[in-house]
């Protein structure tokens, strides 16, 4: 996993645990201080393909963390 993918996943995980719903791409963009929202979409597609998140189309908050992500952060902080 690249450093930026890890940063995005960690943000999504922490946001989900705090709020009990997923962040929007705009909230991720602001949370990790990046300028490219299209890059975030691409990163989320990669994370979904690797089984760390599930993406739901046509939903502003269409991300869900998976058990794989919960285990990753349970074991690594």
PDB file of N, CA, C and O in Angstrom:
ATOM      1  N   UNK A   1       0.857  -1.178   0.000  1.00  0.00           N
ATOM      2  CA  UNK A   1       0.000   0.000   0.000  1.00  0.00           C
ATOM      3  C   UNK A   1       0.898   1.235   0.000  1.00  0.00           C
ATOM      4  O   UNK A   1       1.874   1.309   0.747  1.00  0.00           O
ATOM      5  N   UNK A   2       0.555   2.192  -0.842  1.00  0.00           N
ATOM      6  CA  UNK A   2       1.355   3.411  -0.905  1.00  0.00           C
ATOM      7  C   UNK A   2       1.053   4.293   0.315  1.00  0.00           C
ATOM      8  O   UNK A   2       0.023   4.120   0.968  1.00  0.00           O
ATOM      9  N   UNK A   3       1.951   5.238   0.619  1.00  0.00           N
ATOM     10  CA  UNK A   3       1.696   6.138   1.754  1.00  0.00           C
ATOM     11  C   UNK A   3       0.385   6.918   1.626  1.00  0.00           C
ATOM     12  O   UNK A   3      -0.324   7.089   2.617  1.00  0.00           O
ATOM     13  N   UNK A   4       0.056   7.391   0.426  1.00  0.00           N
ATOM     14  CA  UNK A   4      -1.189   8.152   0.264  1.00  0.00           C
ATOM     15  C   UNK A   4      -2.411   7.250   0.423  1.00  0.00           C
ATOM     16  O   UNK A   4      -3.417   7.674   0.991  1.00  0.00           O
ATOM     17  N   UNK A   5      -2.340   6.016  -0.069  1.00  0.00           N
ATOM     18  CA  UNK A   5      -3.448   5.075   0.117  1.00  0.00           C
ATOM     19  C   UNK A   5      -3.652   4.801   1.598  1.00  0.00           C
ATOM     20  O   UNK A   5      -4.782   4.754   2.083  1.00  0.00           O
ATOM     21  N   UNK A   6      -2.552   4.622   2.306  1.00  0.00           N
ATOM     22  CA  UNK A   6      -2.619   4.377   3.743  1.00  0.00           C
ATOM     23  C   UNK A   6      -3.223   5.569   4.483  1.00  0.00           C
ATOM     24  O   UNK A   6      -4.022   5.397   5.403  1.00  0.00           O
ATOM     25  N   UNK A   7      -2.838   6.767   4.077  1.00  0.00           N
ATOM     26  CA  UNK A   7      -3.359   7.991   4.694  1.00  0.00           C
ATOM     27  C   UNK A   7      -4.864   8.122   4.473  1.00  0.00           C
ATOM     28  O   UNK A   7      -5.606   8.468   5.393  1.00  0.00           O
ATOM     29  N   UNK A   8      -5.307   7.844   3.253  1.00  0.00           N
ATOM     30  CA  UNK A   8      -6.737   7.916   2.929  1.00  0.00           C
ATOM     31  C   UNK A   8      -7.503   6.866   3.726  1.00  0.00           C
ATOM     32  O   UNK A   8      -8.545   7.170   4.309  1.00  0.00           O
ATOM     33  N   UNK A   9      -7.003   5.646   3.758  1.00  0.00           N
ATOM     34  CA  UNK A   9      -7.686   4.577   4.486  1.00  0.00           C
ATOM     35  C   UNK A   9      -7.762   4.889   5.974  1.00  0.00           C
ATOM     36  O   UNK A   9      -8.798   4.674   6.603  1.00  0.00           O
ATOM     37  N   UNK A  10      -6.680   5.389   6.532  1.00  0.00           N
ATOM     38  CA  UNK A  10      -6.682   5.745   7.956  1.00  0.00           C
ATOM     39  C   UNK A  10      -7.699   6.842   8.240  1.00  0.00           C
ATOM     40  O   UNK A  10      -8.403   6.789   9.248  1.00  0.00           O
ATOM     41  N   UNK A  11      -7.782   7.841   7.354  1.00  0.00           N
ATOM     42  CA  UNK A  11      -8.765   8.908   7.541  1.00  0.00           C
ATOM     43  C   UNK A  11     -10.179   8.347   7.511  1.00  0.00           C
ATOM     44  O   UNK A  11     -11.001   8.670   8.369  1.00  0.00           O
ATOM     45  N   UNK A  12     -10.460   7.504   6.516  1.00  0.00           N
ATOM     46  CA  UNK A  12     -11.798   6.909   6.409  1.00  0.00           C
ATOM     47  C   UNK A  12     -12.115   6.097   7.664  1.00  0.00           C
ATOM     48  O   UNK A  12     -13.214   6.199   8.210  1.00  0.00           O
ATOM     49  N   UNK A  13     -11.168   5.302   8.115  1.00  0.00           N
ATOM     50  CA  UNK A  13     -11.358   4.461   9.299  1.00  0.00           C
ATOM     51  C   UNK A  13     -11.656   5.308  10.537  1.00  0.00           C
ATOM     52  O   UNK A  13     -12.610   5.033  11.265  1.00  0.00           O
ATOM     53  N   UNK A  14     -10.852   6.324  10.771  1.00  0.00           N
ATOM     54  CA  UNK A  14     -11.045   7.172  11.957  1.00  0.00           C
ATOM     55  C   UNK A  14     -12.353   7.953  11.871  1.00  0.00           C
ATOM     56  O   UNK A  14     -13.064   8.088  12.866  1.00  0.00           O
ATOM     57  N   UNK A  15     -12.670   8.468  10.684  1.00  0.00           N
ATOM     58  CA  UNK A  15     -13.920   9.202  10.491  1.00  0.00           C
ATOM     59  C   UNK A  15     -15.109   8.293  10.772  1.00  0.00           C
ATOM     60  O   UNK A  15     -16.047   8.680  11.469  1.00  0.00           O
ATOM     61  N   UNK A  16     -15.061   7.076  10.221  1.00  0.00           N
ATOM     62  CA  UNK A  16     -16.148   6.105  10.411  1.00  0.00           C
ATOM     63  C   UNK A  16     -16.340   5.787  11.893  1.00  0.00           C
ATOM     64  O   UNK A  16     -17.470   5.761  12.382  1.00  0.00           O
ATOM     65  N   UNK A  17     -15.245   5.547  12.604  1.00  0.00           N
ATOM     66  CA  UNK A  17     -15.342   5.209  14.026  1.00  0.00           C
ATOM     67  C   UNK A  17     -15.879   6.368  14.863  1.00  0.00           C
ATOM     68  O   UNK A  17     -16.607   6.151  15.831  1.00  0.00           O
ATOM     69  N   UNK A  18     -15.529   7.572  14.500  1.00  0.00           N
ATOM     70  CA  UNK A  18     -15.994   8.748  15.242  1.00  0.00           C
ATOM     71  C   UNK A  18     -17.458   9.076  14.953  1.00  0.00           C
ATOM     72  O   UNK A  18     -18.222   9.369  15.872  1.00  0.00           O
ATOM     73  N   UNK A  19     -17.850   9.026  13.679  1.00  0.00           N
ATOM     74  CA  UNK A  19     -19.169   9.507  13.257  1.00  0.00           C
ATOM     75  C   UNK A  19     -20.201   8.427  12.968  1.00  0.00           C
ATOM     76  O   UNK A  19     -21.398   8.706  12.903  1.00  0.00           O
ATOM     77  N   UNK A  20     -19.734   7.188  12.793  1.00  0.00           N
ATOM     78  CA  UNK A  20     -20.603   6.045  12.455  1.00  0.00           C
ATOM     79  C   UNK A  20     -21.244   6.176  11.078  1.00  0.00           C
ATOM     80  O   UNK A  20     -22.282   5.573  10.808  1.00  0.00           O
ATOM     81  N   UNK A  21     -20.616   6.970  10.209  1.00  0.00           N
ATOM     82  CA  UNK A  21     -20.962   7.021   8.793  1.00  0.00           C
ATOM     83  C   UNK A  21     -19.693   7.402   8.036  1.00  0.00           C
ATOM     84  O   UNK A  21     -18.729   7.885   8.629  1.00  0.00           O
ATOM     85  N   UNK A  22     -19.699   7.184   6.740  1.00  0.00           N
ATOM     86  CA  UNK A  22     -18.479   7.409   5.962  1.00  0.00           C
ATOM     87  C   UNK A  22     -18.318   8.874   5.569  1.00  0.00           C
ATOM     88  O   UNK A  22     -19.300   9.610   5.474  1.00  0.00           O
ATOM     89  N   UNK A  23     -17.081   9.289   5.344  1.00  0.00           N
ATOM     90  CA  UNK A  23     -16.850  10.658   4.884  1.00  0.00           C
ATOM     91  C   UNK A  23     -17.137  10.788   3.388  1.00  0.00           C
ATOM     92  O   UNK A  23     -17.063   9.810   2.643  1.00  0.00           O
ATOM     93  N   UNK A  24     -17.460  11.983   2.969  1.00  0.00           N
ATOM     94  CA  UNK A  24     -17.568  12.277   1.540  1.00  0.00           C
ATOM     95  C   UNK A  24     -16.150  12.469   0.998  1.00  0.00           C
ATOM     96  O   UNK A  24     -15.203  12.632   1.767  1.00  0.00           O
ATOM     97  N   UNK A  25     -16.011  12.450  -0.325  1.00  0.00           N
ATOM     98  CA  UNK A  25     -14.693  12.703  -0.911  1.00  0.00           C
ATOM     99  C   UNK A  25     -14.193  14.092  -0.529  1.00  0.00           C
ATOM    100  O   UNK A  25     -12.995  14.281  -0.316  1.00  0.00           O
ATOM    101  N   UNK A  26     -15.086  15.053  -0.443  1.00  0.00           N
ATOM    102  CA  UNK A  26     -14.716  16.413  -0.040  1.00  0.00           C
ATOM    103  C   UNK A  26     -14.161  16.423   1.382  1.00  0.00           C
ATOM    104  O   UNK A  26     -13.181  17.115   1.656  1.00  0.00           O
ATOM    105  N   UNK A  27     -14.765  15.676   2.274  1.00  0.00           N
ATOM    106  CA  UNK A  27     -14.272  15.607   3.658  1.00  0.00           C
ATOM    107  C   UNK A  27     -12.912  14.915   3.721  1.00  0.00           C
ATOM    108  O   UNK A  27     -12.046  15.307   4.503  1.00  0.00           O
ATOM    109  N   UNK A  28     -12.728  13.887   2.895  1.00  0.00           N
ATOM    110  CA  UNK A  28     -11.421  13.231   2.838  1.00  0.00           C
ATOM    111  C   UNK A  28     -10.390  14.223   2.301  1.00  0.00           C
ATOM    112  O   UNK A  28      -9.293  14.344   2.847  1.00  0.00           O
ATOM    113  N   UNK A  29     -10.747  14.924   1.239  1.00  0.00           N
ATOM    114  CA  UNK A  29      -9.853  15.912   0.633  1.00  0.00           C
ATOM    115  C   UNK A  29      -9.394  16.927   1.679  1.00  0.00           C
ATOM    116  O   UNK A  29      -8.203  17.225   1.775  1.00  0.00           O
ATOM    117  N   UNK A  30     -10.319  17.447   2.449  1.00  0.00           N
ATOM    118  CA  UNK A  30      -9.981  18.428   3.479  1.00  0.00           C
ATOM    119  C   UNK A  30      -9.215  17.780   4.630  1.00  0.00           C
ATOM    120  O   UNK A  30      -8.306  18.388   5.196  1.00  0.00           O
ATOM    121  N   UNK A  31      -9.582  16.553   4.971  1.00  0.00           N
ATOM    122  CA  UNK A  31      -8.973  15.872   6.107  1.00  0.00           C
ATOM    123  C   UNK A  31      -7.527  15.480   5.903  1.00  0.00           C
ATOM    124  O   UNK A  31      -6.746  15.452   6.854  1.00  0.00           O
ATOM    125  N   UNK A  32      -7.164  15.177   4.660  1.00  0.00           N
ATOM    126  CA  UNK A  32      -5.768  14.804   4.412  1.00  0.00           C
ATOM    127  C   UNK A  32      -5.017  15.921   3.704  1.00  0.00           C
ATOM    128  O   UNK A  32      -3.846  15.768   3.356  1.00  0.00           O
ATOM    129  N   UNK A  33      -5.694  17.047   3.493  1.00  0.00           N
ATOM    130  CA  UNK A  33      -5.075  18.239   2.920  1.00  0.00           C
ATOM    131  C   UNK A  33      -4.476  17.986   1.540  1.00  0.00           C
ATOM    132  O   UNK A  33      -3.278  18.166   1.320  1.00  0.00           O
ATOM    133  N   UNK A  34      -5.333  17.568   0.621  1.00  0.00           N
ATOM    134  CA  UNK A  34      -4.908  17.364  -0.768  1.00  0.00           C
ATOM    135  C   UNK A  34      -5.801  18.195  -1.679  1.00  0.00           C
ATOM    136  O   UNK A  34      -6.911  18.570  -1.303  1.00  0.00           O
ATOM    137  N   UNK A  35      -5.312  18.476  -2.865  1.00  0.00           N
ATOM    138  CA  UNK A  35      -6.080  19.331  -3.763  1.00  0.00           C
ATOM    139  C   UNK A  35      -6.876  18.561  -4.815  1.00  0.00           C
ATOM    140  O   UNK A  35      -7.805  19.113  -5.405  1.00  0.00           O
ATOM    141  N   UNK A  36      -6.534  17.308  -5.058  1.00  0.00           N
ATOM    142  CA  UNK A  36      -7.148  16.581  -6.165  1.00  0.00           C
ATOM    143  C   UNK A  36      -8.220  15.591  -5.708  1.00  0.00           C
ATOM    144  O   UNK A  36      -7.918  14.540  -5.141  1.00  0.00           O
ATOM    145  N   UNK A  37      -9.457  15.946  -5.964  1.00  0.00           N
ATOM    146  CA  UNK A  37     -10.560  15.058  -5.593  1.00  0.00           C
ATOM    147  C   UNK A  37     -10.642  13.870  -6.557  1.00  0.00           C
ATOM    148  O   UNK A  37     -11.085  12.789  -6.167  1.00  0.00           O
ATOM    149  N   UNK A  38     -10.218  14.062  -7.816  1.00  0.00           N
ATOM    150  CA  UNK A  38     -10.242  12.942  -8.759  1.00  0.00           C
ATOM    151  C   UNK A  38      -9.230  11.874  -8.360  1.00  0.00           C
ATOM    152  O   UNK A  38      -9.485  10.684  -8.541  1.00  0.00           O
ATOM    153  N   UNK A  39      -8.088  12.284  -7.822  1.00  0.00           N
ATOM    154  CA  UNK A  39      -7.104  11.313  -7.329  1.00  0.00           C
ATOM    155  C   UNK A  39      -7.669  10.518  -6.162  1.00  0.00           C
ATOM    156  O   UNK A  39      -7.388   9.327  -6.026  1.00  0.00           O
ATOM    157  N   UNK A  40      -8.461  11.168  -5.322  1.00  0.00           N
ATOM    158  CA  UNK A  40      -9.080  10.460  -4.196  1.00  0.00           C
ATOM    159  C   UNK A  40     -10.046   9.391  -4.685  1.00  0.00           C
ATOM    160  O   UNK A  40     -10.112   8.298  -4.124  1.00  0.00           O
ATOM    161  N   UNK A  41     -10.790   9.714  -5.732  1.00  0.00           N
ATOM    162  CA  UNK A  41     -11.694   8.720  -6.317  1.00  0.00           C
ATOM    163  C   UNK A  41     -10.926   7.514  -6.816  1.00  0.00           C
ATOM    164  O   UNK A  41     -11.344   6.374  -6.613  1.00  0.00           O
ATOM    165  N   UNK A  42      -9.802   7.765  -7.469  1.00  0.00           N
ATOM    166  CA  UNK A  42      -8.946   6.686  -7.973  1.00  0.00           C
ATOM    167  C   UNK A  42      -8.386   5.855  -6.817  1.00  0.00           C
ATOM    168  O   UNK A  42      -8.385   4.626  -6.878  1.00  0.00           O
ATOM    169  N   UNK A  43      -7.915   6.521  -5.774  1.00  0.00           N
ATOM    170  CA  UNK A  43      -7.378   5.819  -4.599  1.00  0.00           C
ATOM    171  C   UNK A  43      -8.463   4.972  -3.946  1.00  0.00           C
ATOM    172  O   UNK A  43      -8.205   3.836  -3.549  1.00  0.00           O
ATOM    173  N   UNK A  44      -9.661   5.505  -3.830  1.00  0.00           N
ATOM    174  CA  UNK A  44     -10.768   4.738  -3.239  1.00  0.00           C
ATOM    175  C   UNK A  44     -11.097   3.515  -4.090  1.00  0.00           C
ATOM    176  O   UNK A  44     -11.433   2.461  -3.552  1.00  0.00           O
ATOM    177  N   UNK A  45     -11.004   3.644  -5.406  1.00  0.00           N
ATOM    178  CA  UNK A  45     -11.216   2.489  -6.285  1.00  0.00           C
ATOM    179  C   UNK A  45     -10.171   1.402  -6.021  1.00  0.00           C
ATOM    180  O   UNK A  45     -10.500   0.216  -5.990  1.00  0.00           O
ATOM    181  N   UNK A  46      -8.927   1.803  -5.835  1.00  0.00           N
ATOM    182  CA  UNK A  46      -7.859   0.847  -5.525  1.00  0.00           C
ATOM    183  C   UNK A  46      -8.114   0.178  -4.185  1.00  0.00           C
ATOM    184  O   UNK A  46      -7.994  -1.041  -4.063  1.00  0.00           O
ATOM    185  N   UNK A  47      -8.468   0.976  -3.174  1.00  0.00           N
ATOM    186  CA  UNK A  47      -8.738   0.411  -1.843  1.00  0.00           C
ATOM    187  C   UNK A  47      -9.914  -0.561  -1.891  1.00  0.00           C
ATOM    188  O   UNK A  47      -9.914  -1.579  -1.198  1.00  0.00           O
ATOM    189  N   UNK A  48     -10.907  -0.246  -2.705  1.00  0.00           N
ATOM    190  CA  UNK A  48     -12.061  -1.144  -2.860  1.00  0.00           C
ATOM    191  C   UNK A  48     -11.641  -2.440  -3.560  1.00  0.00           C
ATOM    192  O   UNK A  48     -12.046  -3.530  -3.157  1.00  0.00           O
ATOM    193  N   UNK A  49     -10.833  -2.313  -4.601  1.00  0.00           N
ATOM    194  CA  UNK A  49     -10.375  -3.495  -5.332  1.00  0.00           C
ATOM    195  C   UNK A  49      -9.531  -4.410  -4.449  1.00  0.00           C
ATOM    196  O   UNK A  49      -9.519  -5.626  -4.641  1.00  0.00           O
ATOM    197  N   UNK A  50      -8.833  -3.831  -3.493  1.00  0.00           N
ATOM    198  CA  UNK A  50      -7.986  -4.608  -2.586  1.00  0.00           C
ATOM    199  C   UNK A  50      -8.743  -5.088  -1.342  1.00  0.00           C
ATOM    200  O   UNK A  50      -8.165  -5.746  -0.478  1.00  0.00           O
ATOM    201  N   UNK A  51     -10.037  -4.758  -1.254  1.00  0.00           N
ATOM    202  CA  UNK A  51     -10.877  -5.276  -0.181  1.00  0.00           C
ATOM    203  C   UNK A  51     -10.844  -4.505   1.125  1.00  0.00           C
ATOM    204  O   UNK A  51     -11.290  -5.020   2.150  1.00  0.00           O
ATOM    205  N   UNK A  52     -10.319  -3.268   1.116  1.00  0.00           N
ATOM    206  CA  UNK A  52     -10.265  -2.476   2.343  1.00  0.00           C
ATOM    207  C   UNK A  52     -11.538  -1.669   2.581  1.00  0.00           C
ATOM    208  O   UNK A  52     -11.897  -1.388   3.725  1.00  0.00           O
ATOM    209  N   UNK A  53     -12.212  -1.303   1.503  1.00  0.00           N
ATOM    210  CA  UNK A  53     -13.477  -0.575   1.605  1.00  0.00           C
ATOM    211  C   UNK A  53     -14.437  -1.135   0.569  1.00  0.00           C
ATOM    212  O   UNK A  53     -14.036  -1.828  -0.366  1.00  0.00           O
ATOM    213  N   UNK A  54     -15.713  -0.820   0.755  1.00  0.00           N
ATOM    214  CA  UNK A  54     -16.750  -1.121  -0.236  1.00  0.00           C
ATOM    215  C   UNK A  54     -17.272   0.231  -0.697  1.00  0.00           C
ATOM    216  O   UNK A  54     -17.546   1.113   0.116  1.00  0.00           O
ATOM    217  N   UNK A  55     -17.407   0.385  -2.009  1.00  0.00           N
ATOM    218  CA  UNK A  55     -17.955   1.616  -2.575  1.00  0.00           C
ATOM    219  C   UNK A  55     -19.362   1.359  -3.089  1.00  0.00           C
ATOM    220  O   UNK A  55     -19.622   0.367  -3.769  1.00  0.00           O
ATOM    221  N   UNK A  56     -20.261   2.270  -2.753  1.00  0.00           N
ATOM    222  CA  UNK A  56     -21.625   2.208  -3.243  1.00  0.00           C
ATOM    223  C   UNK A  56     -21.827   3.351  -4.233  1.00  0.00           C
ATOM    224  O   UNK A  56     -21.616   4.516  -3.898  1.00  0.00           O
ATOM    225  N   UNK A  57     -22.233   3.014  -5.438  1.00  0.00           N
ATOM    226  CA  UNK A  57     -22.438   4.040  -6.461  1.00  0.00           C
ATOM    227  C   UNK A  57     -23.664   4.880  -6.142  1.00  0.00           C
ATOM    228  O   UNK A  57     -24.587   4.452  -5.449  1.00  0.00           O
ATOM    229  N   UNK A  58     -23.633   6.074  -6.669  1.00  0.00           N
ATOM    230  CA  UNK A  58     -24.754   7.023  -6.529  1.00  0.00           C
ATOM    231  C   UNK A  58     -25.039   7.389  -5.072  1.00  0.00           C
ATOM    232  O   UNK A  58     -26.187   7.622  -4.693  1.00  0.00           O
ATOM    233  N   UNK A  59     -23.995   7.437  -4.274  1.00  0.00           N
ATOM    234  CA  UNK A  59     -24.165   7.806  -2.876  1.00  0.00           C
ATOM    235  C   UNK A  59     -23.048   8.761  -2.477  1.00  0.00           C
ATOM    236  O   UNK A  59     -21.869   8.463  -2.672  1.00  0.00           O
ATOM    237  N   UNK A  60     -23.413   9.888  -1.928  1.00  0.00           N
ATOM    238  CA  UNK A  60     -22.432  10.901  -1.530  1.00  0.00           C
ATOM    239  C   UNK A  60     -21.489  10.351  -0.462  1.00  0.00           C
ATOM    240  O   UNK A  60     -20.301  10.673  -0.457  1.00  0.00           O
ATOM    241  N   UNK A  61     -21.999   9.550   0.414  1.00  0.00           N
ATOM    242  CA  UNK A  61     -21.198   8.930   1.477  1.00  0.00           C
ATOM    243  C   UNK A  61     -21.169   7.425   1.252  1.00  0.00           C
ATOM    244  O   UNK A  61     -21.501   6.640   2.141  1.00  0.00           O
ATOM    245  N   UNK A  62     -20.771   7.043   0.062  1.00  0.00           N
ATOM    246  CA  UNK A  62     -20.873   5.665  -0.380  1.00  0.00           C
ATOM    247  C   UNK A  62     -19.652   4.809  -0.128  1.00  0.00           C
ATOM    248  O   UNK A  62     -19.273   4.005  -0.980  1.00  0.00           O
ATOM    249  N   UNK A  63     -19.026   4.967   1.033  1.00  0.00           N
ATOM    250  CA  UNK A  63     -17.882   4.140   1.391  1.00  0.00           C
ATOM    251  C   UNK A  63     -18.183   3.405   2.687  1.00  0.00           C
ATOM    252  O   UNK A  63     -18.827   3.945   3.587  1.00  0.00           O
ATOM    253  N   UNK A  64     -17.720   2.193   2.769  1.00  0.00           N
ATOM    254  CA  UNK A  64     -17.878   1.429   4.006  1.00  0.00           C
ATOM    255  C   UNK A  64     -16.576   0.685   4.263  1.00  0.00           C
ATOM    256  O   UNK A  64     -16.013   0.077   3.353  1.00  0.00           O
ATOM    257  N   UNK A  65     -16.103   0.733   5.494  1.00  0.00           N
ATOM    258  CA  UNK A  65     -14.893  -0.010   5.824  1.00  0.00           C
ATOM    259  C   UNK A  65     -15.231  -1.490   5.969  1.00  0.00           C
ATOM    260  O   UNK A  65     -16.347  -1.854   6.339  1.00  0.00           O
ATOM    261  N   UNK A  66     -14.263  -2.319   5.674  1.00  0.00           N
ATOM    262  CA  UNK A  66     -14.476  -3.766   5.741  1.00  0.00           C
ATOM    263  C   UNK A  66     -13.788  -4.346   6.970  1.00  0.00           C
ATOM    264  O   UNK A  66     -13.041  -3.664   7.672  1.00  0.00           O
ATOM    265  N   UNK A  67     -14.056  -5.602   7.205  1.00  0.00           N
ATOM    266  CA  UNK A  67     -13.412  -6.304   8.315  1.00  0.00           C
ATOM    267  C   UNK A  67     -11.894  -6.316   8.131  1.00  0.00           C
ATOM    268  O   UNK A  67     -11.148  -6.269   9.110  1.00  0.00           O
ATOM    269  N   UNK A  68     -11.446  -6.380   6.902  1.00  0.00           N
ATOM    270  CA  UNK A  68      -9.999  -6.338   6.608  1.00  0.00           C
ATOM    271  C   UNK A  68      -9.378  -5.047   7.154  1.00  0.00           C
ATOM    272  O   UNK A  68      -8.285  -5.071   7.721  1.00  0.00           O
ATOM    273  N   UNK A  69     -10.067  -3.946   6.984  1.00  0.00           N
ATOM    274  CA  UNK A  69      -9.577  -2.656   7.493  1.00  0.00           C
ATOM    275  C   UNK A  69      -9.624  -2.628   9.011  1.00  0.00           C
ATOM    276  O   UNK A  69      -8.683  -2.165   9.656  1.00  0.00           O
ATOM    277  N   UNK A  70     -10.718  -3.123   9.585  1.00  0.00           N
ATOM    278  CA  UNK A  70     -10.810  -3.161  11.056  1.00  0.00           C
ATOM    279  C   UNK A  70      -9.671  -3.968  11.655  1.00  0.00           C
ATOM    280  O   UNK A  70      -9.074  -3.563  12.652  1.00  0.00           O
ATOM    281  N   UNK A  71      -9.374  -5.097  11.056  1.00  0.00           N
ATOM    282  CA  UNK A  71      -8.274  -5.941  11.538  1.00  0.00           C
ATOM    283  C   UNK A  71      -6.927  -5.243  11.381  1.00  0.00           C
ATOM    284  O   UNK A  71      -6.078  -5.320  12.269  1.00  0.00           O
ATOM    285  N   UNK A  72      -6.731  -4.564  10.257  1.00  0.00           N
ATOM    286  CA  UNK A  72      -5.481  -3.858  10.016  1.00  0.00           C
ATOM    287  C   UNK A  72      -5.216  -2.824  11.111  1.00  0.00           C
ATOM    288  O   UNK A  72      -4.113  -2.756  11.653  1.00  0.00           O
ATOM    289  N   UNK A  73      -6.215  -2.033  11.427  1.00  0.00           N
ATOM    290  CA  UNK A  73      -6.022  -0.972  12.421  1.00  0.00           C
ATOM    291  C   UNK A  73      -6.061  -1.498  13.849  1.00  0.00           C
ATOM    292  O   UNK A  73      -5.462  -0.905  14.746  1.00  0.00           O
ATOM    293  N   UNK A  74      -6.756  -2.597  14.066  1.00  0.00           N
ATOM    294  CA  UNK A  74      -6.741  -3.232  15.384  1.00  0.00           C
ATOM    295  C   UNK A  74      -5.339  -3.731  15.701  1.00  0.00           C
ATOM    296  O   UNK A  74      -4.882  -3.634  16.840  1.00  0.00           O
ATOM    297  N   UNK A  75      -4.662  -4.262  14.701  1.00  0.00           N
ATOM    298  CA  UNK A  75      -3.326  -4.830  14.887  1.00  0.00           C
ATOM    299  C   UNK A  75      -2.199  -3.810  14.760  1.00  0.00           C
ATOM    300  O   UNK A  75      -1.103  -4.030  15.273  1.00  0.00           O
ATOM    301  N   UNK A  76      -2.462  -2.695  14.078  1.00  0.00           N
ATOM    302  CA  UNK A  76      -1.389  -1.729  13.825  1.00  0.00           C
ATOM    303  C   UNK A  76      -1.716  -0.314  14.286  1.00  0.00           C
ATOM    304  O   UNK A  76      -1.096   0.640  13.817  1.00  0.00           O
ATOM    305  N   UNK A  77      -2.646  -0.164  15.164  1.00  0.00           N
ATOM    306  CA  UNK A  77      -2.924   1.159  15.689  1.00  0.00           C
ATOM    307  C   UNK A  77      -4.044   1.815  15.013  1.00  0.00           C
ATOM    308  O   UNK A  77      -4.395   2.945  15.354  1.00  0.00           O
TER     309      UNK A  77
END
